[in-house]
Amino acid sequence: MGLAVLEELRRRDDAEDLELVHAHDTTALASLLETPHPVVLVDAAFGSNPGEIVELGVDDLAQLANQPVSSHGIGAGEVIA
């Protein structure tokens, strides 16, 4: 899911001011999140329907840190927490 969104954004003309990054695994997120700029993380999520957009804030992800929400072994919430 995340890669499809990334590729679509790369094709758009209005994304030239964005830094689009593919984090190969969630352990790379920590360094990517060390920025004063807004960050949008796109990934598939357990518990939602395919194609459904679910918006989670930092607090939401932190609350999910101890729950299995990722097939990557470590979830974004765990990285943020």
HELIX and SHEET records of a PDB file:
HELIX    1   1 GLY A    2  ARG A   11  1                                  10    
HELIX    2   2 ASP A   13  ALA A   15  5                                   3    
HELIX    3   3 THR A   26  ALA A   28  5                                   3    
HELIX    4   4 LEU A   29  LEU A   32  1                                   4    
HELIX    5   5 VAL A   58  GLN A   63  1                                   6    
HELIX    6   6 ALA A   76  ILE A   80  1                                   5    
END                                                                             
